[in-house]
Amino acid sequence: MSSFSNSSMTSVDEGRYCRCGNEALLKTSWTQLNPGRRFFTCRISKKMGGCDYFLWYEDRHPPQANRVMWGLLKKVNAFDEKLKRAKNIFIVGVVATGLLMFGIWKLKPNCL
């Protein structure tokens, strides 16, 4: 199974500022507990000198909505993995066919 990203960046909400004085960044959580739930955070990572500002943008989703979103996210990620494998198999097939055709062409006697 593929791994899931914990959050994704969305946009800046004007008027929200973190403890550093920067405009807060609106992100989306993709954890199993809070899939699709948005939150504000410092736009500068803590490792780069940012603060630990955190504020939920919206109320918690109902448990049923969380289960549905998480299930759909798992299905989408599984489909993406299958698509990635299919693309790799296709590329290998094209390269193998090209090499085979080149080998046949090289072995073919010159008929003039």
trRosetta pair geometry for C-beta under 8 A, 3 or more apart (Angstrom, degrees):
i j d omega theta_ij theta_ji phi_ij phi_ji
1 74 7.5 -26 -154 -150 121 95
1 77 7.5 57 -174 115 79 122
1 78 7.2 -43 -129 -87 76 88
1 81 8.0 -131 -145 -30 34 162
2 77 4.6 -139 60 170 123 113
2 78 7.3 -164 12 -77 104 43
2 80 7.0 -33 -2 78 165 109
2 81 5.2 -162 -41 -64 119 121
4 30 5.5 -137 163 129 112 114
4 31 7.8 147 106 -104 126 34
4 73 6.7 49 -119 150 133 125
4 77 6.7 -82 -85 -75 86 158
5 8 6.3 76 108 -63 134 85
5 30 5.6 55 83 56 71 138
6 29 6.8 -35 166 -148 68 68
6 30 6.1 -180 -166 57 17 81
6 31 5.6 19 -143 -63 78 88
7 27 4.5 32 172 158 123 127
7 28 6.1 157 -157 78 70 44
7 29 5.3 -34 -97 -101 88 45
7 30 6.3 180 -84 11 29 83
7 39 7.8 -70 -127 48 132 106
8 27 6.4 162 78 -163 33 81
8 28 4.9 -13 55 55 86 99
8 30 6.6 52 -12 -25 96 121
9 25 6.2 -44 -136 172 98 122
9 26 7.8 98 -165 82 58 53
9 27 5.5 -48 -102 -106 45 84
9 28 8.0 -128 -44 15 3 79
10 25 8.0 141 48 169 68 77
10 26 4.7 -57 66 104 112 95
10 27 6.1 167 3 -113 89 25
10 28 5.6 89 -47 -27 117 98
10 38 6.6 -27 4 -128 154 118
11 25 7.9 -176 107 -158 21 64
11 26 5.3 -3 65 52 63 115
12 16 8.0 -162 -178 57 70 100
12 23 4.9 41 -165 133 125 128
12 24 7.2 143 -147 82 75 45
12 25 6.0 -52 -95 -110 72 54
12 26 6.6 167 -108 5 17 91
12 43 7.5 -6 -99 -79 106 132
13 16 4.7 38 86 13 103 125
13 23 7.7 -178 63 178 48 100
13 24 6.6 -19 49 78 93 96
13 26 5.1 84 -26 -48 101 123
13 40 6.8 -77 33 -97 125 113
13 57 7.5 157 -35 -121 155 119
14 23 7.0 -36 -113 -139 46 129
16 23 6.7 78 77 -164 68 67
16 24 4.0 -63 124 36 106 120
16 26 7.9 91 57 -61 149 90
16 40 5.4 -104 159 -131 147 150
16 55 7.6 -143 -158 60 127 137
17 21 6.0 -8 179 -150 124 30
17 22 6.6 156 -151 79 79 28
17 23 6.1 -59 -99 -102 67 37
17 24 6.1 -168 -114 -26 11 88
18 21 7.4 -51 72 12 67 20
18 22 5.6 -4 39 60 105 81
18 23 7.9 46 0 121 85 11
18 24 5.0 125 -47 -87 84 85
18 40 7.6 -170 -76 149 88 105
18 41 7.4 20 -91 161 130 32
18 42 4.1 106 -149 -96 170 79
18 43 7.3 -160 -2 3 137 71
18 50 7.4 8 118 -171 156 97
18 51 5.4 172 154 56 115 119
18 53 3.5 -143 -141 5 99 162
19 42 7.3 -49 36 -83 79 120
19 51 4.0 -161 60 -180 109 175
19 52 7.9 5 25 46 134 54
19 53 5.3 -178 0 -66 88 107
20 42 5.9 83 6 -140 122 120
20 44 6.3 -16 34 35 175 125
20 49 8.0 102 -116 128 135 81
20 50 5.9 -72 -40 -143 149 63
20 51 4.9 -164 -39 -9 91 109
20 53 7.5 -107 2 -16 86 128
22 42 6.6 83 62 -155 119 77
22 43 5.3 -111 133 34 136 110
22 44 6.4 114 15 -9 163 104
22 50 7.8 -58 30 -128 140 99
23 43 6.7 34 79 -22 68 136
24 40 4.1 26 152 -173 137 112
24 41 6.5 135 -165 57 92 21
24 42 6.8 -63 -122 -89 71 34
24 43 7.0 178 -149 -35 25 87
24 53 6.3 -114 -111 123 109 138
24 55 7.4 -13 -165 37 162 113
25 40 6.9 139 69 -154 39 61
25 41 5.6 -36 64 68 91 75
25 42 7.2 19 17 123 99 16
25 43 4.2 119 -37 -90 116 80
26 38 5.8 9 -178 -177 96 117
26 39 7.5 164 -150 84 57 27
26 40 5.9 -35 -94 -94 61 67
26 57 6.1 55 -138 -76 103 147
27 38 6.8 164 86 -150 37 68
27 39 5.9 -24 64 65 85 76
27 40 7.7 134 18 -113 78 18
27 41 5.7 -10 9 18 123 118
28 36 6.3 -23 -171 -143 112 33
28 37 7.2 143 -156 74 65 30
28 38 5.2 -39 -98 -95 67 73
28 39 7.9 139 -104 19 23 70
29 34 4.3 13 103 104 144 110
29 35 6.9 -122 109 -107 82 21
29 36 7.3 -33 71 41 71 17
29 37 4.8 -12 45 65 115 84
29 38 7.3 -163 5 -87 79 21
29 39 6.2 47 -35 3 106 115
30 35 5.8 34 -145 -129 48 72
30 36 7.4 61 -99 -46 62 45
30 73 6.7 163 -162 -144 102 154
31 34 5.3 37 60 45 100 79
31 35 6.8 -135 70 -67 40 60
32 35 6.7 -3 -131 -45 23 102
32 66 7.8 77 166 171 53 107
32 70 5.4 57 -138 -124 69 138
33 66 7.3 -23 -176 -160 27 141
34 37 4.0 -68 178 32 99 133
34 60 7.2 -91 -114 -130 94 82
34 61 7.5 135 -144 19 59 103
34 66 7.3 -58 -106 -120 24 116
35 61 7.7 -55 66 36 68 149
35 66 5.8 130 33 -147 97 68
35 69 4.1 179 105 114 128 122
35 70 4.9 -175 -22 -69 152 74
35 73 6.0 -135 -148 -17 139 147
36 61 6.7 47 78 -41 108 150
36 69 5.0 -95 -8 -157 128 156
37 56 7.0 -30 162 -145 113 103
37 57 7.9 166 169 47 68 90
37 58 6.6 -140 -153 66 77 98
37 60 6.8 -16 -112 -124 143 50
37 61 6.1 -131 -74 -14 101 102
38 56 7.7 108 92 -166 54 61
38 57 4.0 -33 105 45 99 136
38 58 5.8 63 50 10 93 104
39 54 6.3 2 165 -164 126 79
39 55 6.4 165 -165 83 81 39
39 56 5.1 -51 -106 -110 91 44
39 57 5.6 -149 -95 -10 27 87
40 53 6.9 -51 124 137 94 105
40 54 7.1 153 84 -153 65 31
40 55 4.5 -3 51 58 109 93
40 56 7.9 -74 16 -4 77 2
40 57 6.0 117 -31 -68 82 89
41 53 6.0 145 -153 91 41 81
41 54 5.6 7 -101 -99 81 66
42 45 7.8 154 98 -89 103 15
42 46 7.5 100 65 -66 134 67
42 50 4.1 154 128 174 135 119
42 51 4.9 155 -72 57 151 73
42 52 7.1 -52 -1 -71 128 8
42 53 4.5 113 -48 36 88 105
43 50 7.1 -157 71 -120 42 139
44 48 5.2 -118 179 89 92 111
44 49 6.2 -35 145 76 134 72
44 50 3.2 172 94 -74 85 111
44 51 7.9 68 67 11 99 59
45 48 4.7 80 61 13 85 102
45 50 5.5 148 77 21 15 129
46 49 7.9 164 -171 28 30 7
46 50 5.3 -85 -79 69 37 87
46 51 7.4 -26 -104 142 79 7
46 52 6.1 31 -94 -79 123 76
50 53 8.0 -87 162 18 99 95
56 59 7.5 83 135 -93 132 22
56 60 7.8 -34 -164 -59 156 65
61 65 4.2 -110 167 88 115 126
61 66 5.3 145 89 -56 116 81
61 69 7.3 27 117 0 168 140
62 65 4.7 93 60 5 80 105
62 66 7.3 -145 96 -7 42 86
63 66 5.5 -54 -151 34 36 115
63 67 6.5 35 154 -19 68 103
64 67 5.8 -53 -150 35 33 111
64 68 6.4 32 153 -18 66 106
65 68 5.7 -54 -146 38 32 111
65 69 6.2 30 157 -17 67 108
66 69 5.9 -57 -144 40 27 107
66 70 6.1 24 159 -17 65 110
67 70 5.9 -57 -143 39 27 108
67 71 6.2 28 157 -19 63 109
68 71 5.8 -58 -148 37 27 111
68 72 6.3 24 156 -16 64 108
69 72 5.8 -57 -147 39 30 109
69 73 6.2 32 154 -22 65 107
70 73 5.6 -53 -146 36 31 114
70 74 6.5 34 154 -20 63 103
71 74 5.8 -53 -151 34 31 111
71 75 6.5 29 152 -17 64 105
72 75 5.6 -54 -149 36 35 112
72 76 6.3 35 154 -19 68 105
73 76 5.8 -52 -145 36 31 111
73 77 6.3 28 156 -15 64 108
74 77 5.9 -58 -146 41 29 109
74 78 6.2 31 155 -20 65 107
75 78 5.7 -54 -145 36 30 111
75 79 6.3 32 154 -19 64 106
76 79 5.7 -55 -150 37 30 112
76 80 6.4 34 151 -21 64 105
77 80 5.5 -49 -146 34 34 115
77 81 6.5 38 153 -21 64 101
78 81 5.7 -52 -152 33 33 113
78 82 6.6 32 151 -17 64 104
79 82 5.7 -55 -150 37 33 110
79 83 6.2 35 152 -20 66 107
80 83 5.6 -54 -146 37 31 113
80 84 6.3 35 153 -22 64 105
81 84 5.7 -53 -148 34 31 113
81 85 6.5 30 153 -16 64 104
82 85 5.8 -55 -150 37 32 110
82 86 6.3 33 152 -20 66 107
83 86 5.6 -54 -146 36 31 112
83 87 6.4 34 154 -20 65 103
84 87 5.8 -52 -150 33 30 111
84 88 6.6 30 152 -17 62 106
85 88 5.7 -56 -151 37 33 112
85 89 6.4 33 153 -18 67 105
86 89 5.7 -53 -147 37 32 111
86 90 6.3 37 152 -22 64 105
87 90 5.6 -53 -149 34 32 115
87 91 6.4 32 153 -20 65 104
88 91 5.8 -52 -148 34 32 111
88 92 6.4 32 153 -17 65 105
89 92 5.7 -54 -148 37 32 111
89 93 6.3 35 152 -21 64 107
90 93 5.6 -57 -150 36 30 114
90 94 6.4 29 154 -19 66 104
91 94 5.8 -52 -147 35 32 110
91 95 6.4 28 155 -15 65 107
92 95 5.9 -57 -147 40 30 109
92 96 6.1 29 155 -19 66 110
93 96 5.8 -56 -142 39 28 110
93 97 6.2 29 158 -19 64 107
94 97 5.8 -55 -147 37 28 112
94 98 6.4 29 154 -19 63 107
95 98 5.7 -56 -150 36 31 113
95 99 6.4 29 154 -17 65 106
96 99 5.8 -55 -147 38 31 110
96 100 6.2 33 154 -20 65 108
97 100 5.6 -55 -146 37 30 113
97 101 6.2 30 155 -19 65 106
98 101 5.8 -54 -146 37 29 110
98 102 6.3 29 155 -19 64 107
99 102 5.6 -54 -146 37 31 112
99 103 6.3 34 154 -21 65 106
100 103 5.7 -54 -148 35 30 112
100 104 6.4 29 154 -17 64 105
101 104 5.8 -53 -148 36 31 110
101 105 6.3 32 153 -20 64 108
102 105 5.6 -55 -148 37 30 113
102 106 6.3 29 154 -19 65 107
103 106 5.8 -55 -145 36 30 109
103 107 6.3 20 159 -12 65 111
104 107 6.0 -63 -145 42 29 105
104 108 6.3 44 153 -40 64 101
105 108 5.7 -43 -150 13 30 119
108 111 8.0 -62 157 -8 98 98
